[in-house]
Amino acid sequence: MDGLITIEALAAMLGADDLLVLDATYTSTIPGAARQDPRAEFEAGHVPGALLLDLDTLVDAENPLPSMLPTRQVFEARMAQLGVTADTRIVLYDNSPHHTACRAWWVLRMFGVRAAILDGNIVHWRAEGRAVQTGPQLAATTAFTAGEPMAQLRTLDDMRTTSEQIVDARSAARFSGEEADPRPECAPGHMPGARNIPYGRFFESDGHWKSPEGIRAVFDTAGLDLAQPLVATCGSGITASVIVFAAHLLGHEIALYDGSWTEWGAQPDTAKVVGA
């Protein structure tokens, strides 16, 4: 399981001993975004049998940058708490306008864990009249050892010298610098040579993912060649994961700059470009 899964397919799988459904809603560190209470939302209603991933805990708490990749030790401890084993089939979903299941998918892959993403969040699940479960859920703890990365990470030092194509998931106004960055320490604009694909362009008006042809058209329109190395960035590494997952659906593995503009835009010696 390593792509999109439909609501119908997931509903048919519920109850399987090796299935683990995880709610990957995140409390938003994006300035200006409405903050959420993922635990309260989860307990108010979730896919039957699902557990709360608690994506807020899968970060490097000692890093001053927001939502950075957790350490291997932190990741392994969380997976063990959730009862994950080498044979577990994982399906992720969220209740977030930022499609944070994509971030969870990327984090899991960085530690060798495959997962599918539900095409349609809990809102779509409810809209179809599917059953929901309320209250907290507990898992039987297991022993868990992370594997080798299946995803690609880029650091600030990598980005200073990269020759890769760069694609930015932020809004057109923030990318161009027309809109000031919501983080006062960050300059406006974007990285030199970057192209802009606001992450929402990969979705239909009803919130479902576009077809593979539609996704490819988004990359083509932005002037990006998926056959060549590509790295995704955004404000804090969250919505860039949407672009990484979109490329994955087309059979291409691209990198993610985890520090993103929060890091690059605050450096006094990094080049910043304004304009479309």
N, C-alpha and C positions, 0 to 999 in steps of 0.2 A: 504494500500500500504506500504509494508515493506520488500522489497527484490529487486531483479533485474527486470527490465522491458525492453522489446525489443524495437528496433527502430520502428518496425511495430506497436506495441501496442501503443506506445506514439503518433505516427503520427495519429492513429485513434482517440485518445482522445483530440487532440488539439481543442481548442475552447470551451471546457466544462467550465461552469461557476465556478465550484469548483476546477479546476485544476490550479496549480501554478508550472511552470517549472523554476528552478533556476540554473544559471551557477555558479558553485562552484570552479572555477579556482582560484588559490592562487598565490600570488606573491612570492613564494619560499623564505624561510629563511634558506634553506639548503645550507651550504657553498659549493661552487663549482658548484652549479646548476645554470643554466641560469635563470636570473630574467625575469619575465613576466610583462606585463601591462594588467591585466585582463579586465579593463574597455575599453581600446582601442580595445582589441581583441573582446570583447563582441559587441561593437558598429560596428565593421567591419563585423559582421555576427553571428547571434545566432538563436536558435530554435524559430520559430514564437511565439510571445506572452511571451517569457521567460523574466525573470528579472535577474539582476546581484545580486547574494547573497552578494558579496563583503566580502569574507571569511576573508580578512585582518582585517576587523573591528570586527569580532567575536573572539576577543582575550582579554586577561587581559592586557591592556596597561600599567598597573602599576607594573606588574611582570617583573623582569629583564630577566627571561627565555623567549625564543621565543614561540609564538603561543600557550600560555597556555589558558585553558578554560576560556571564559568570565564570568563575573558576571551575575547573574540572571537579574539585571536591564539592563545591556547592551544588553543581549539576547532579552529580552522582547521588548525593544525599536526598535531593528532591525526588529523583526518579525512584529511589528505594522507598521513600515515603508513599509514593503513588502506586507501588506494587508492580513496577515495570520490570519485565524480564526480557531476555533475548528473543522470546517468541511472541511478545505482545504486539498486537495490531492496534495502532493508535490512530484515532480520528480527532482532529482539532476543529473547534468552532469558536466564534466569539460573538459579542454583542457590542461591537465597537465601530464607529465610523471610519476608524483608521485600519480596519481589517487586521487586527493584531494577531490573529491566528497565523498570519504569514510570518510575523516575527518569531512566534513560538516554533513554527516549522523550521525556520533557519537556525535557531538556537539548538534545536534537537539535532539537526543535521551536522552542526559543528562538533557534536559529540557522538556521531555515528549512529544516530537513531532516526529511522524512517517514520514518516507519518503522512496521512492524507488530510486534506482540508475539506470540510463540508461546504458544498457550493450552495450558499444560503445560510445565514446565521440563525440564531434562535428565533428571531422575528419571523423568518420564513417558515421555520419549523412549526411555530404556533399558528401562523396564518393558514397552514394546511390542515389544522385541526389535529396535529399529532399530540400524543400524550406527553405530559410533562410531570416531573417529580419535584417535590419541594423538600426543603430542609437540608442540613449538612449531610455529607456522605463521607465515609471512612474507607480506607483501603488497607489490605493486609500488607505489611511492610516486607520487602524483599531485599536481597543483596543485589546490587547493581554496579557494573563496571562499564564505563564509557568506552566507546570504540574510536576508531580513527575518523577524522573529519571527512565529511562528504560535501561540505560547503567551503567557500573561500572567503577569507577575511583580509581586509586591507587596513593598514595603520596610517597614521599621519606621515611617517617616514616613507612608507610605500607611495603615498599620494604625491609627495613632493617630487618624486622622480618618475612617476608612472608615464607610460606611453599608451596606456589603455584608453579606450573610449570611456567617457564619463557621462552618466545619465542621472539627473536630479529629479526626485519625486515630489518636490515642493510645488506650491502653487506658482503660476506664471508671474504673479505680482511679486512674490518673495524672490523668485529666481532672478527676475530682471532688476530688482532693487527698487522698483516703484513703491513697494511697501516695505517699510523698515522691518528689520528682523525683530521678533517679539522678545528676543533676549538682548538686553541692553549692551552686553559686552561683545555682541557679534555685529560685524559690519554688514551692510546690505550687499546683495548681489550673489554671484556664484563663482565656481572654480573656473579657471581658464579652459576653454575648449569644451565645457560641459554642454550637453543638450538637455532639454527639459521635457519630461513627461509627467505631468501631475498624475498621481497614482490613481485617481478616480477614473481615468480614461480607459482602464482595463475592464470596467464593469458596465453592464447594461443599465438602463434607467431603473430597473426593478431591483438592482443590487446583486444580481447573479453575474458570474464571470462571462466575459465575451467568449465567443467560439475561438478555436485556434486561429482561424483565418482573421477574425477581428483583432485578436491580440497581435498577430504578426503585422497587421496594417498599422497598429499604433507605433510599433518600433520603426516600421518603414517610413511613416510620415515624419518621425523625428530624425530621420537620416542616420539611423544606427544599423550597423551590420552585425547581426548576431553570430555570424561565423568568425568574427574577430573578438579578441578579449574586450570585456566590458565590465565596468564597476559601477554599482548603484550607490547613490548617496541621497540624503534628505536633510532633515533638521537634526534628528538625534538617532538615526539608525532604525526607526520603526517602519515608516512607510516605504523606505528603500527596499524592505523585505518583500513588499508587494511586487516590485519590479523583478526582483530575483526569482520569485515564484512564477511570475508570468513567463519569464524566459525559460524556466524549468519545464513549464507545460508545453513548450515548443521544442524540448529536447536539448536546451542549452544551459550550461551551468555558468553563471556569472558571479562576480565577487560583490561583497558589500563593504563599504567604508563605514565602520561602526561609529567612529567619532563624528562623522558627517559635519554639517555646517556649524554645529555647536562648538566643535573643536577647531575646524579650519577658519571659520569666520572670526574667531576670537584671537587668533595668532597674529602678532604684530608684523610678522615677516612673510606671511602667505599672500600671494597675489589674489585680488578680488576683482571681478568684472561686473559692471552694471550694463543693463540693456538686454534686449531680447536675445 
